[in-house]
Amino acid sequence: MSPDETLHALGAHFGIHDAFHDFSGAQHLTSNDTRRAILRALGVDVSSDAAVAEQLSDIRARSEHRWFPEEVIIDAGHPNDLPFGLGATWRLLRWQDRAEIAEGQAGDHITLPALAPDVYELEASVAGRVEHVRVLSAPDRLPDMRDGRHWGLTAALYGLTSARSMGLGDYADLAELCAVAAGAGAGFVGINPVHDMGFACEKAISPYSPSHRGFYNTNHIALDAIPGLETVSEAKAILAQTRKMLSDARASETVQYHQHRQAHQAALVQLYDLFLSAADAGTVTDFRSFIAASGPTLARFARYENLSETHGDDWWSWPSKASPACDRTEFHAWLQWICDRQLGKAAADARAAGLEPGLYLDLAVGPRRNGGESWCEQDSIANGISIGAPPDHLGPEGQNWDLAAYAPHKLQTAGYGPLRSILSATMRHAGLVRIDHVLGLNRSFWIPDDGSPGTYISQPFDALLAIIKIEALRAGTAVVGEDLGLVPDGFRETMQNHGFYGYSVLQYEKSHDGFRDPRTGQSHVLSCFATHDTPTIAGFVAARDIDWWEKLDILGAPEAENARATRKQDVAALTALDDGTDTNFTAGMHRLLAASAADLVSVQLDDVQGVTEAQNLPGTIDEHPNWRRRYPTPLEDMPSEGSLDAVGEIMKQQGRMAQGSSD
């Protein structure tokens, strides 16, 4: 083989695609520079042609030497015959705690007993050789909603306003929003990701650029609802002082993250000291039990947060032997305990108010490259690349999200442990979870740091589906897969066969024949008009996204005018689909959604309140006021304002009511 052929073969082994087609259909060939950059990110030595040849030779030798596969996926709850055995003596261990589950002597195959959904390791000994096989015991499908035709409300948690909160929506506001939504007949309330953003992080505000997806955003802690301190007078004094410090931030039309962070964190430090001295014994015991149950995963994360207070949130800039100025690991564990308890209370209150499935939470596609998750999981993270996307309708120039990616073979070696922890945290309090950019389960677009063009790398698709099904069944959570963008042939069908709800955005449901009538569409989907990355209904009519693209020189004046003309045609076409008599376009779109074939329908609070500007404009950071918009109507005024009740009435007329609702 020539050096180029050897490099291509090594890249193919690790799933690097030879080419891809962008949204316009143009083909892009993967360069050898890109191959080398991605292989380096995976930890493969490509320093010379000889090193590449040696790596490929070693991989092929190991493959030929093995008698048994490295990984198998089996059906949970049923005995399984594995098509290999060679008379081996074997035993089966549960991956996480190494508990022995079964053992036996094989003939020409190994028969495993019925297993609970989980990850196991099969240890097989034959002829003096021991081989290890990962066993993923997964259910056939994800959990389904118990009945169809649910509708729900989605909102940006940070943008909620109330008389009691501190200028940034918090977990107590979420509980209140759930009560408001339940009163209008909704079945769920969905919010942006509430992953940890990093205690020491000064700049990151996008919920889709978190520090660690396995832990919660402490900025959303409700200071007046900390377990054990609700009635303590000193805590009330700290709360009053903090509210006074944030009076200007609370009155602002946009979220003032810097001011909020400073005052909020100072209050949390004081409240922690007060908690240790004033909280009742039962509450303190609950906190200690949380630490013990969370084990080394929480301890490692709390250590990162502690170190970041001394050295900054970018761990790549830390000294080689970083140490904290003082030990505050328990403080950071305490913050996570509060988040867990407050989010759990919001979920319980939602169910008690009649919401079914309750909370609808969001899983971001990846963490910041310099944040807590990439530090905690260094053994599994790919270095030297970022996740992104080639040009598509959401980002005409392509997108670099500056997010970390897991090296597939390293994640497999870890028994998918990091991913399982992330899924568990997201699903723990959710009846429904949306996985952002679910296409990444099949392939991810990696952009090298060295300036080489990006390309796709395949993921262990079947195994990742199995892991998601294992964790979803454990939590009793249904899953929506956000499948917008460049979708491989057969992908959506495969996902639905595994029980994922698809994701249908009405303003994108368009072909050369016009808009598809949602009443004749698929049923196993969640349908909505807009997302945080698209124009709101009012913004769609006003063509605000096109205005922004022109302002930022993404579109020239002639292209922008053409786009506005097309948008007017789209508004007219969507209006024609609505067979109601209401001339209000927003009401018409909500009626179309209500009448759609989709099992799940979501309505944005932005649209309920008539907001024109979107929460985010993809491809921008500070050019557009992303992730800063606060809702004009406070939570206390929503029931009397009536616009959400009007949406609820539209949904009710089409038979969409929460399970606990009645006429």
C-alpha positions as CSV (number, residue, x, y, z in Angstrom):
1,M,0.0,0.0,0.0
2,S,1.1,3.5,-0.7
3,P,1.4,6.0,2.2
4,D,-1.8,7.7,1.1
5,E,-3.7,4.4,0.9
6,T,-2.4,3.4,4.4
7,L,-3.5,6.7,5.8
8,H,-6.9,6.3,4.2
9,A,-7.3,2.8,5.6
10,L,-6.3,4.0,9.1
11,G,-8.8,6.8,8.9
12,A,-11.5,4.4,7.7
13,H,-10.8,2.1,10.7
14,F,-11.5,5.1,13.1
15,G,-14.6,6.1,11.1
16,I,-13.3,9.1,9.2
17,H,-15.4,9.8,6.1
18,D,-13.8,10.1,2.7
19,A,-16.2,12.8,1.6
20,F,-19.6,14.4,2.5
21,H,-22.2,16.5,0.7
22,D,-23.3,19.8,2.2
23,F,-26.9,21.2,2.3
24,S,-26.6,22.5,-1.3
25,G,-25.5,19.1,-2.5
26,A,-21.9,20.0,-3.2
27,Q,-19.4,17.3,-2.4
28,H,-16.4,17.9,-0.2
29,L,-13.5,15.4,-0.2
30,T,-11.6,14.8,3.0
31,S,-8.0,16.0,2.8
32,N,-5.1,14.0,4.2
33,D,-4.3,17.0,6.5
34,T,-7.8,16.6,7.9
35,R,-7.3,12.8,8.4
36,R,-4.0,13.4,10.2
37,A,-5.5,16.1,12.4
38,I,-8.5,13.9,13.4
39,L,-6.3,10.8,14.0
40,R,-4.1,12.9,16.3
41,A,-7.2,14.1,18.1
42,L,-8.1,10.4,18.7
43,G,-4.6,9.8,20.2
44,V,-3.2,8.0,17.1
45,D,0.4,8.5,16.2
46,V,0.6,9.9,12.7
47,S,3.9,11.7,13.0
48,S,5.4,9.9,10.0
49,D,4.4,7.5,7.2
50,A,6.2,4.7,9.1
51,A,4.1,5.5,12.2
52,V,0.9,5.4,10.3
53,A,1.8,2.0,8.8
54,E,2.8,0.7,12.2
55,Q,-0.5,1.8,13.7
56,L,-2.5,0.1,11.0
57,S,-0.5,-3.1,11.2
58,D,-1.0,-3.3,15.0
59,I,-4.7,-2.7,14.7
60,R,-5.1,-5.5,12.1
61,A,-2.9,-7.8,14.1
62,R,-5.0,-7.3,17.2
63,S,-8.2,-7.9,15.3
64,E,-7.0,-11.1,13.7
65,H,-5.7,-12.3,17.1
66,R,-9.1,-12.0,18.8
67,W,-11.4,-15.0,19.0
68,F,-14.4,-13.1,20.4
69,P,-15.9,-9.7,19.5
70,E,-15.0,-6.7,21.6
71,E,-18.7,-5.8,22.0
72,V,-22.2,-7.3,21.6
73,I,-25.6,-5.8,22.0
74,I,-28.3,-8.2,23.4
75,D,-32.0,-8.0,24.2
76,A,-32.7,-7.2,27.9
77,G,-35.1,-9.4,29.8
78,H,-34.5,-12.6,27.7
79,P,-31.9,-15.3,27.6
80,N,-29.4,-14.7,24.8
81,D,-27.3,-17.2,22.9
82,L,-24.0,-15.6,21.8
83,P,-22.7,-17.1,18.6
84,F,-19.3,-18.0,20.0
85,G,-17.9,-20.1,22.8
86,L,-15.0,-22.4,21.9
87,G,-15.6,-24.3,25.2
88,A,-14.6,-21.2,27.3
89,T,-15.1,-20.9,31.0
90,W,-16.9,-17.6,31.4
91,R,-18.3,-15.2,34.0
92,L,-20.4,-12.1,33.6
93,L,-19.7,-8.9,35.6
94,R,-21.8,-5.8,35.9
95,W,-19.6,-3.0,34.5
96,Q,-20.1,-0.3,37.1
97,D,-19.5,-2.2,40.4
98,R,-17.8,-5.4,39.1
99,A,-20.5,-7.6,40.8
100,E,-20.6,-11.1,39.3
101,I,-23.9,-11.8,37.7
102,A,-23.5,-15.2,36.2
103,E,-20.9,-17.8,35.2
104,G,-20.8,-21.0,33.1
105,Q,-19.0,-23.3,30.7
106,A,-19.5,-22.7,27.0
107,G,-19.9,-25.2,24.2
108,D,-19.9,-23.7,20.7
109,H,-21.9,-20.8,22.1
110,I,-22.4,-18.9,25.3
111,T,-25.9,-18.7,26.8
112,L,-26.5,-15.6,29.0
113,P,-29.4,-15.6,31.3
114,A,-32.1,-12.9,31.1
115,L,-30.4,-9.7,32.1
116,A,-31.6,-6.3,33.4
117,P,-30.9,-3.4,31.1
118,D,-27.3,-2.4,31.9
119,V,-23.7,-2.7,30.7
120,Y,-21.7,-5.8,31.5
121,E,-18.3,-7.4,30.9
122,L,-18.0,-11.0,29.8
123,E,-14.7,-12.6,30.8
124,A,-14.0,-15.7,28.8
125,S,-11.1,-18.0,29.4
126,V,-10.0,-20.7,26.9
127,A,-6.7,-22.4,26.0
128,G,-4.8,-20.2,28.5
129,R,-6.2,-17.0,26.9
130,V,-8.6,-14.5,28.6
131,E,-10.7,-12.2,26.4
132,H,-13.1,-9.5,27.5
133,V,-16.4,-8.6,25.7
134,R,-18.5,-5.6,26.5
135,V,-22.2,-6.7,26.7
136,L,-24.9,-4.0,26.3
137,S,-28.2,-5.4,27.5
138,A,-30.8,-3.0,26.1
139,P,-34.6,-2.9,25.8
140,D,-36.1,-3.1,22.4
141,R,-37.5,0.4,22.5
142,L,-37.5,3.6,24.4
143,P,-40.4,4.3,26.8
144,D,-43.5,5.8,25.1
145,M,-46.0,8.3,26.3
146,R,-48.9,6.4,27.8
147,D,-51.3,8.1,25.5
148,G,-50.9,10.4,22.5
149,R,-51.9,14.0,21.7
150,H,-50.1,15.8,24.4
151,W,-49.2,19.5,24.2
152,G,-46.8,21.5,26.2
153,L,-45.1,24.9,26.7
154,T,-41.4,25.6,26.1
155,A,-39.6,28.5,27.6
156,A,-36.1,29.9,28.3
157,L,-35.7,29.4,32.0
158,Y,-33.2,32.3,32.3
159,G,-35.8,34.7,30.7
160,L,-38.6,34.0,33.3
161,T,-39.4,37.0,35.4
162,S,-41.2,37.1,38.8
163,A,-41.5,39.3,41.8
164,R,-39.4,37.0,43.9
165,S,-36.6,35.9,41.6
166,M,-33.2,37.8,41.2
167,G,-33.2,38.8,37.5
168,L,-32.5,35.3,36.2
169,G,-35.2,32.7,36.1
170,D,-34.7,30.0,38.8
171,Y,-35.9,26.5,39.7
172,A,-38.7,27.9,41.8
173,D,-39.8,30.0,38.8
174,L,-39.9,26.8,36.8
175,A,-42.2,25.2,39.4
176,E,-44.5,28.2,39.1
177,L,-44.5,28.1,35.3
178,C,-45.5,24.5,35.5
179,A,-48.5,25.4,37.6
180,V,-49.5,28.1,35.1
181,A,-49.1,25.7,32.2
182,A,-51.1,23.0,34.0
183,G,-53.9,25.5,34.5
184,A,-54.1,26.1,30.7
185,G,-54.3,22.3,30.1
186,A,-50.7,21.7,29.1
187,G,-49.1,18.3,29.6
188,F,-45.4,19.3,29.9
189,V,-43.1,22.3,30.3
190,G,-39.9,22.3,28.4
191,I,-36.8,24.5,29.1
192,N,-33.4,25.1,27.7
193,P,-30.5,22.9,29.0
194,V,-29.8,23.4,32.7
195,H,-26.3,21.9,32.6
196,D,-23.5,23.3,34.8
197,M,-22.0,26.5,33.4
198,G,-18.9,26.6,35.6
199,F,-18.8,28.5,38.9
200,A,-15.7,30.4,37.9
201,C,-16.8,31.0,34.3
202,E,-17.1,34.7,33.5
203,K,-18.3,34.8,29.9
204,A,-20.2,31.7,28.8
205,I,-24.0,32.3,28.8
206,S,-25.3,30.0,26.1
207,P,-27.1,27.0,27.7
208,Y,-25.8,25.0,24.7
209,S,-22.2,25.7,25.7
210,P,-22.1,24.2,29.2
211,S,-19.1,23.3,31.3
212,H,-20.4,19.9,32.4
213,R,-23.6,18.2,31.2
214,G,-23.6,15.7,34.0
215,F,-24.3,18.4,36.6
216,Y,-26.7,21.3,37.0
217,N,-26.6,25.1,36.5
218,T,-26.1,26.6,39.9
219,N,-27.1,30.1,38.6
220,H,-30.7,28.9,38.6
221,I,-30.7,28.1,42.4
222,A,-33.6,29.9,44.1
223,L,-32.0,31.5,47.1
224,D,-35.3,31.6,49.0
225,A,-35.9,27.8,48.6
226,I,-32.6,26.3,49.9
227,P,-33.5,23.1,51.9
228,G,-33.1,23.7,55.7
229,L,-32.9,27.5,55.4
230,E,-36.4,28.4,54.3
231,T,-37.4,29.8,57.7
232,V,-34.0,30.8,59.1
233,S,-34.0,34.6,59.8
234,E,-30.3,35.1,58.9
235,A,-31.0,33.5,55.5
236,K,-33.9,35.9,55.0
237,A,-31.6,38.8,55.7
238,I,-29.0,37.6,53.2
239,L,-31.8,37.3,50.6
240,A,-33.0,40.8,51.2
241,Q,-29.5,42.2,50.9
242,T,-29.0,40.3,47.6
243,R,-32.3,41.5,46.2
244,K,-31.3,45.1,47.0
245,M,-27.9,44.6,45.2
246,L,-29.7,43.2,42.1
247,S,-32.5,45.8,41.9
248,D,-31.1,47.3,38.7
249,A,-30.5,43.9,37.1
250,R,-34.1,42.8,38.1
251,A,-35.5,45.8,36.3
252,S,-33.5,45.4,33.1
253,E,-35.2,44.1,29.9
254,T,-32.3,41.7,29.3
255,V,-30.5,39.3,31.7
256,Q,-27.6,40.9,33.4
257,Y,-25.4,37.8,33.9
258,H,-22.3,39.5,35.4
259,Q,-24.2,41.4,38.1
260,H,-26.4,38.4,38.9
261,R,-23.4,36.0,39.1
262,Q,-21.5,38.2,41.5
263,A,-24.3,38.8,43.9
264,H,-25.8,35.3,43.6
265,Q,-22.6,33.5,44.3
266,A,-21.7,35.8,47.2
267,A,-25.1,34.9,48.8
268,L,-24.5,31.2,48.2
269,V,-21.2,31.3,50.0
270,Q,-22.8,33.0,53.0
271,L,-25.8,30.6,52.9
272,Y,-23.5,27.6,52.9
273,D,-21.8,28.7,56.1
274,L,-25.2,29.3,57.6
275,F,-26.4,25.9,56.4
276,L,-23.7,24.1,58.3
277,S,-24.6,25.8,61.5
278,A,-28.4,26.3,61.3
279,A,-29.9,23.6,59.2
280,D,-31.8,20.8,60.9
281,A,-30.0,17.4,61.3
282,G,-32.3,15.6,58.9
283,T,-31.5,18.0,56.1
284,V,-27.8,17.9,56.7
285,T,-28.0,14.0,56.7
286,D,-29.8,14.2,53.3
287,F,-26.9,16.3,52.0
288,R,-24.3,13.9,53.3
289,S,-26.2,10.9,51.8
290,F,-26.3,12.7,48.4
291,I,-22.5,13.0,48.5
292,A,-22.1,9.4,49.4
293,A,-24.5,8.2,46.7
294,S,-22.9,10.4,44.0
295,G,-19.5,8.9,44.6
296,P,-16.3,9.7,42.7
297,T,-18.1,11.4,39.8
298,L,-19.3,14.2,42.0
299,A,-16.0,14.4,43.9
300,R,-14.1,14.8,40.7
301,F,-16.4,17.5,39.4
302,A,-16.4,19.4,42.7
303,R,-12.6,19.3,42.6
304,Y,-12.6,20.9,39.2
305,E,-14.9,23.6,40.4
306,N,-12.7,24.2,43.4
307,L,-9.5,24.4,41.3
308,S,-11.2,26.7,38.8
309,E,-11.8,29.3,41.6
310,T,-8.1,29.6,42.0
311,H,-6.8,29.0,38.4
312,G,-9.8,30.1,36.2
313,D,-12.3,28.0,34.3
314,D,-9.9,27.2,31.4
315,W,-8.1,24.1,32.7
316,W,-5.8,24.1,29.7
317,S,-4.1,27.1,31.2
318,W,-3.6,25.6,34.7
319,P,-0.2,24.8,36.1
320,S,0.9,21.2,35.8
321,K,0.3,20.5,39.5
322,A,-2.6,22.7,40.2
323,S,-3.9,23.0,43.7
324,P,-6.7,25.2,45.2
325,A,-6.1,28.2,47.4
326,C,-8.5,26.6,49.9
327,D,-10.6,23.4,50.1
328,R,-14.2,24.2,48.9
329,T,-15.0,20.9,47.3
330,E,-17.9,20.3,49.7
331,F,-19.3,23.7,49.0
332,H,-19.5,22.8,45.3
333,A,-21.1,19.4,46.1
334,W,-23.6,21.3,48.3
335,L,-24.6,23.5,45.3
336,Q,-25.3,20.4,43.2
337,W,-27.4,18.9,46.0
338,I,-29.5,22.1,46.1
339,C,-29.9,22.0,42.3
340,D,-31.0,18.4,42.4
341,R,-33.5,18.9,45.2
342,Q,-35.0,22.1,43.7
343,L,-35.2,20.7,40.2
344,G,-36.7,17.5,41.7
345,K,-39.3,19.6,43.6
346,A,-40.2,21.4,40.4
347,A,-40.7,18.0,38.7
348,A,-42.8,16.7,41.6
349,D,-44.9,19.9,41.7
350,A,-45.5,19.6,38.0
351,R,-46.9,16.1,38.3
352,A,-49.0,17.2,41.3
353,A,-50.4,20.0,39.3
354,G,-51.5,17.6,36.6
355,L,-48.7,17.8,34.1
356,E,-48.0,14.5,32.3
357,P,-45.2,13.8,31.3
358,G,-44.1,16.8,33.4
359,L,-40.7,18.3,32.8
360,Y,-39.3,18.3,29.3
361,L,-35.5,18.8,29.6
362,D,-32.9,19.3,27.0
363,L,-29.5,17.6,26.5
364,A,-26.9,19.8,24.8
365,V,-24.7,18.2,22.1
366,G,-21.4,18.8,23.9
367,P,-19.5,20.7,26.6
368,R,-17.1,23.6,26.3
369,R,-13.7,22.4,25.4
370,N,-12.0,24.0,28.4
371,G,-14.7,23.3,31.0
372,G,-15.4,20.8,33.7
373,E,-16.6,17.8,31.6
374,S,-13.5,17.8,29.4
375,W,-11.3,18.0,32.5
376,C,-13.2,15.3,34.4
377,E,-13.2,12.9,31.3
378,Q,-9.8,13.6,29.9
379,D,-9.2,9.9,29.2
380,S,-12.2,9.8,26.8
381,I,-12.2,13.3,25.2
382,A,-10.7,13.9,21.7
383,N,-8.1,16.7,21.8
384,G,-7.5,19.2,19.0
385,I,-10.9,19.3,17.4
386,S,-14.3,21.0,17.8
387,I,-17.8,19.8,17.0
388,G,-19.6,21.8,14.4
389,A,-21.8,21.6,11.3
390,P,-21.2,22.1,7.6
391,P,-23.3,24.8,5.8
392,D,-27.1,24.2,6.2
393,H,-30.3,26.2,6.6
394,L,-29.5,27.1,10.2
395,G,-26.0,28.3,9.4
396,P,-25.4,29.2,5.8
397,E,-21.7,29.6,6.4
398,G,-21.3,26.5,8.5
399,Q,-20.9,26.4,12.3
400,N,-18.0,25.8,14.7
401,W,-19.6,25.3,18.1
402,D,-16.3,25.1,20.0
403,L,-17.5,22.0,21.8
404,A,-15.6,19.0,22.9
405,A,-16.2,15.5,21.5
406,Y,-15.7,12.0,22.9
407,A,-13.2,9.8,21.0
408,P,-15.5,6.9,20.1
409,H,-13.0,4.1,20.9
410,K,-12.1,5.7,24.2
411,L,-15.7,6.1,25.2
412,Q,-16.2,2.4,24.5
413,T,-13.2,1.4,26.5
414,A,-14.8,3.3,29.5
415,G,-17.9,1.2,29.1
416,Y,-19.8,4.4,28.0
417,G,-19.6,5.6,31.7
418,P,-19.3,9.3,31.0
419,L,-22.3,9.2,28.6
420,R,-24.3,7.2,31.1
421,S,-23.7,9.8,33.8
422,I,-24.8,12.6,31.6
423,L,-27.9,10.8,30.5
424,S,-28.8,9.9,34.0
425,A,-28.5,13.5,35.2
426,T,-30.6,14.8,32.4
427,M,-33.3,12.2,32.7
428,R,-33.5,12.0,36.5
429,H,-36.3,14.5,36.9
430,A,-37.7,14.5,33.3
431,G,-40.6,12.7,31.8
432,L,-39.4,13.8,28.4
433,V,-35.9,14.6,27.2
434,R,-34.9,16.2,23.9
435,I,-31.5,15.3,22.6
436,D,-30.0,18.2,20.7
437,H,-28.5,17.4,17.3
438,V,-29.3,13.7,17.6
439,L,-27.6,13.2,14.2
440,G,-24.4,13.2,16.2
441,L,-25.2,9.7,17.4
442,N,-24.6,8.5,13.9
443,R,-21.9,10.9,12.8
444,S,-20.3,14.1,14.1
445,F,-18.8,16.9,12.1
446,W,-15.3,17.5,13.5
447,I,-13.3,20.7,12.8
448,P,-9.6,20.4,13.5
449,D,-7.8,23.2,15.3
450,D,-5.0,23.3,12.8
451,G,-7.2,25.0,10.1
452,S,-7.8,21.8,8.1
453,P,-11.3,21.6,6.7
454,G,-13.9,19.7,8.8
455,T,-15.4,16.3,8.0
456,Y,-17.6,13.7,9.5
457,I,-16.5,10.9,11.7
458,S,-18.8,7.9,12.4
459,Q,-20.0,7.1,15.9
460,P,-20.8,3.6,17.4
461,F,-24.5,4.3,16.5
462,D,-26.1,1.0,17.6
463,A,-24.2,1.1,20.9
464,L,-25.1,4.7,21.6
465,L,-28.8,3.9,20.9
466,A,-28.5,0.9,23.3
467,I,-27.0,3.1,26.1
468,I,-29.8,5.7,25.7
469,K,-32.5,3.0,25.9
470,I,-30.9,1.6,29.0
471,E,-30.8,4.9,30.8
472,A,-34.2,6.0,29.6
473,L,-35.9,2.8,30.8
474,R,-34.1,3.2,34.2
475,A,-35.6,6.8,34.5
476,G,-38.9,6.1,32.8
477,T,-38.2,8.9,30.3
478,A,-39.4,9.3,26.7
479,V,-36.9,10.8,24.3
480,V,-37.3,13.3,21.4
481,G,-34.4,13.3,18.9
482,E,-33.8,16.7,17.3
483,D,-33.1,15.5,13.8
484,L,-32.8,18.8,11.8
485,G,-30.0,19.3,9.3
486,L,-28.3,16.9,6.9
487,V,-30.0,13.6,7.6
488,P,-28.5,10.4,6.3
489,D,-30.9,8.1,4.4
490,G,-32.9,5.8,6.7
491,F,-31.8,7.7,9.8
492,R,-35.2,8.9,10.9
493,E,-36.8,5.5,10.3
494,T,-34.1,3.8,12.4
495,M,-34.6,6.2,15.2
496,Q,-38.4,5.7,15.2
497,N,-37.9,2.0,15.2
498,H,-36.1,2.4,18.5
499,G,-38.8,4.6,20.0
500,F,-37.4,8.1,19.5
501,Y,-39.9,10.8,18.8
502,G,-38.9,12.7,15.7
503,Y,-38.8,16.5,15.7
504,S,-40.8,18.5,13.2
505,V,-40.5,22.3,12.9
506,L,-43.5,23.6,10.9
507,Q,-41.6,26.5,9.3
508,Y,-39.1,24.0,7.8
509,E,-41.7,21.4,6.7
510,K,-41.4,22.6,3.1
511,S,-40.6,20.9,-0.2
512,H,-40.7,22.0,-3.8
513,D,-44.4,21.4,-3.7
514,G,-44.9,23.7,-0.8
515,F,-45.5,23.2,2.9
516,R,-46.6,19.8,4.1
517,D,-49.9,19.6,5.8
518,P,-49.2,18.7,9.4
519,R,-52.6,17.0,9.7
520,T,-51.4,14.3,7.3
521,G,-47.8,14.0,8.8
522,Q,-46.2,11.4,11.0
523,S,-47.6,10.7,14.5
524,H,-44.5,9.7,16.4
525,V,-43.0,13.2,16.5
526,L,-42.9,16.3,18.5
527,S,-44.2,19.2,16.3
528,C,-43.6,22.9,16.9
529,F,-43.5,26.0,14.8
530,A,-40.2,27.4,16.0
531,T,-37.1,26.7,18.2
532,H,-34.7,28.8,20.1
533,D,-32.5,28.9,16.9
534,T,-35.3,30.0,14.5
535,P,-37.5,33.1,14.2
536,T,-40.5,33.2,16.5
537,I,-43.9,33.2,14.8
538,A,-44.0,37.0,14.9
539,G,-40.4,37.2,13.8
540,F,-41.2,34.8,10.9
541,V,-43.9,37.1,9.7
542,A,-41.7,40.2,10.1
543,A,-38.7,38.4,8.6
544,R,-36.5,39.5,11.5
545,D,-34.0,36.7,10.8
546,I,-33.5,38.0,7.3
547,D,-33.1,41.5,8.6
548,W,-30.3,40.2,10.9
549,W,-28.6,38.2,8.1
550,E,-28.5,41.4,6.0
551,K,-27.3,43.5,8.9
552,L,-24.5,41.1,9.5
553,D,-23.6,40.8,5.8
554,I,-24.5,37.2,5.7
555,L,-26.9,38.2,2.9
556,G,-26.5,41.0,0.5
557,A,-29.3,43.5,-0.2
558,P,-30.6,41.7,-3.4
559,E,-30.5,38.3,-1.7
560,A,-32.3,39.7,1.3
561,E,-35.0,41.2,-0.8
562,N,-35.5,37.9,-2.5
563,A,-35.6,36.1,0.8
564,R,-38.3,38.5,2.1
565,A,-40.4,38.0,-1.0
566,T,-40.2,34.2,-0.4
567,R,-41.1,34.7,3.2
568,K,-44.3,36.6,2.3
569,Q,-45.2,33.6,0.0
570,D,-44.4,31.2,2.9
571,V,-46.7,33.2,5.3
572,A,-49.5,33.1,2.7
573,A,-49.0,29.4,2.1
574,L,-49.1,28.5,5.8
575,T,-52.1,30.8,6.3
576,A,-53.9,28.8,3.5
577,L,-53.2,25.6,5.3
578,D,-55.2,26.8,8.3
579,D,-58.9,26.1,7.8
580,G,-60.0,28.3,10.7
581,T,-61.6,31.7,10.4
582,D,-59.2,33.5,12.7
583,T,-57.1,36.1,10.9
584,N,-54.5,36.0,13.6
585,F,-51.5,34.2,12.1
586,T,-50.1,33.1,15.5
587,A,-53.5,31.6,16.5
588,G,-53.7,29.9,13.1
589,M,-50.3,28.3,13.5
590,H,-51.2,27.0,16.9
591,R,-54.4,25.6,15.5
592,L,-52.4,23.8,12.8
593,L,-50.2,22.3,15.4
594,A,-53.1,21.3,17.5
595,A,-54.8,19.6,14.6
596,S,-51.6,17.9,13.4
597,A,-51.0,14.1,13.5
598,A,-48.1,14.6,15.9
599,D,-48.4,12.8,19.2
600,L,-46.6,15.7,20.9
601,V,-46.9,19.4,20.2
602,S,-45.0,22.3,21.8
603,V,-45.7,26.0,21.9
604,Q,-43.1,28.6,22.7
605,L,-43.7,31.1,25.5
606,D,-42.1,33.6,23.1
607,D,-45.1,33.1,20.7
608,V,-47.7,33.1,23.5
609,Q,-46.4,36.5,24.6
610,G,-46.0,37.8,21.0
611,V,-42.2,38.2,21.1
612,T,-40.6,39.1,17.8
613,E,-36.9,38.5,18.5
614,A,-35.5,35.0,18.6
615,Q,-33.6,33.7,21.6
616,N,-30.6,32.9,19.5
617,L,-29.2,33.7,16.0
618,P,-27.0,30.7,15.0
619,G,-23.5,31.7,13.9
620,T,-23.4,34.8,16.2
621,I,-22.1,35.5,19.7
622,D,-22.3,39.2,20.6
623,E,-23.5,40.5,17.3
624,H,-27.1,39.5,18.3
625,P,-28.4,39.6,21.9
626,N,-28.4,35.8,22.2
627,W,-29.6,34.1,25.4
628,R,-30.3,37.5,27.1
629,R,-34.0,38.1,26.4
630,R,-36.4,38.3,29.3
631,Y,-40.1,37.6,28.9
632,P,-42.3,40.8,29.0
633,T,-45.0,39.2,31.1
634,P,-44.1,38.1,34.7
635,L,-45.2,34.8,36.0
636,E,-47.7,36.3,38.4
637,D,-49.5,38.0,35.6
638,M,-49.7,35.1,33.1
639,P,-52.9,33.5,34.4
640,S,-54.9,36.8,34.3
641,E,-53.3,37.9,31.0
642,G,-55.1,35.1,29.3
643,S,-52.9,34.4,26.2
644,L,-51.8,30.9,27.4
645,D,-55.4,30.0,28.2
646,A,-56.3,30.9,24.6
647,V,-53.7,28.5,23.4
648,G,-55.0,25.9,25.8
649,E,-58.5,26.3,24.4
650,I,-57.2,25.8,20.8
651,M,-55.5,22.6,22.0
652,K,-58.6,21.4,23.8
653,Q,-60.8,21.8,20.8
654,Q,-58.5,19.3,19.0
655,G,-58.5,16.8,21.9
656,R,-55.2,17.7,23.3
657,M,-55.4,17.8,27.1
658,A,-53.0,16.7,29.9
659,Q,-53.8,13.3,31.4
660,G,-54.9,14.9,34.6
661,S,-57.1,17.6,33.0
662,S,-60.8,17.6,32.9
663,D,-63.5,19.6,31.3
